[in-house]
Amino acid sequence: MSTPNPPLDREAKRRLAVIRHVEEVSGNVALTCRYYGISRETLRVWVRTAQARGEGGASATGHAAAAGKRALPGHLPSNDVLEEENKQLRARIRELEQERGILRRAAKLFAGETNW
């Protein structure tokens, strides 16, 4: 009788470590691929394989979004993550609106000072 979850071989453990690195450490696929010396296509295949097998890593279980990390494409982040992101975006909008107002006033001031 076979075991439902056979032990992972060395290569499978390496693949899962790379996937976890993207999700938990860097959040950047390109940098991780460069670091490990693999192509993005290779990583994409590894992620799909892990998802199909239901193996560890946040990509297979969906915990990356819940942990506040960027999820891989195809995964929906949790409401908490979305609310936090919306809060940060609203703060950034307020900041940009203030900067725009300052620049408008400065432009008016300098336009009025010119003696063409």
N, C-alpha and C positions, 0 to 999 in steps of 0.2 A: 504494500500500500504506500503510495507516495504522500509526502507531506504537503499540505496546502500552500505553504510559503517556504520553498526551498531556500537554503542559505545563498546569499548573493556572492557571485564570484568577484574577483578583484576588479575587473573592468566595469561591472555593473555598479560597484561601490564608487568607483571613480566618476562614472556618469552622474550618479545621484549627488555626489559632492559638488560637481560643476553646476548642476541645476540649482542646488541649495545656495551656492555662492552667488548666483545671479539674483535669487530671490531675497536672501537674507543679508548679504553683505554689500554687494555693489549696486544691484538694481539696474545695471547697465549691461546689456547683452554683448555689445561690441567690445567693451573693455574686458569682460570676463573671457570672451573667446580669444582675444589677443593674449591675455595672461596665460591661458591654458594651451594656446597654440592650436586651436581648432577653428573651423569655419562656423559661421552663424547657421548655415544649413545643417551642419552636423548637430549642433545644439538643438535646433528645432526638431530634428528627427528623434534625438534622445528624449526631449520633453514629451513628444507625442507617444513614444514607446512607454515611458514611465506612466503617463496618464492612462494608456490602454491597459497596462498591467496593474494599475492602482498602487504602484510602489510609492515609497516615502517621498518626502519633499512637499513643499507647499503647493507646487504646481499640480500635484495629483489630488491633494486634499482640500485645497482652497484656503489654507491658513495664511498665506502671504498677505492677502487683503485684510484679514482680521488683525494681523500683527502690525498693520500700518505700512507695510511695504508695498511697492508697486507690483501688481500681479501681471503675469504673462498674458498676452492677448488671448481672448476667449474666456477669461475669468472675470466675473463681476465682483467688484469690491463691496464690502459690507456697508451698511448705512452709516456706521460710525466713521468710517474712512471717508465716505462721501461728504458727510457733514463737516468734518475737519478740513477737507480740501476746499469746500465752499467758504468756510470761515476765512481761510488763508487768502482765497481769491478775492473775497469782498474787501479784506484789508488792503490788498494790493491795488484794487480799483480805487479805494479812497485815497491812497497814497498818490497814484497817478493823476487823479482829478485835482489834488492839491498842487502837484507839480505843474500841471497844465495851467491852472489859474495863475500861479506865480509867473510862468513864462508869458502868458497873455498880458499881464500887467506890465511886465518888463518891456515887452514889445511895444505897447502903447506909449510907455514913458520914453523909450528911445526914438520912436517914430515922431513924437512931438518935439524932440530936441534937435532934429535935423534942420539945417538951414541950407537948403539946396539952392 
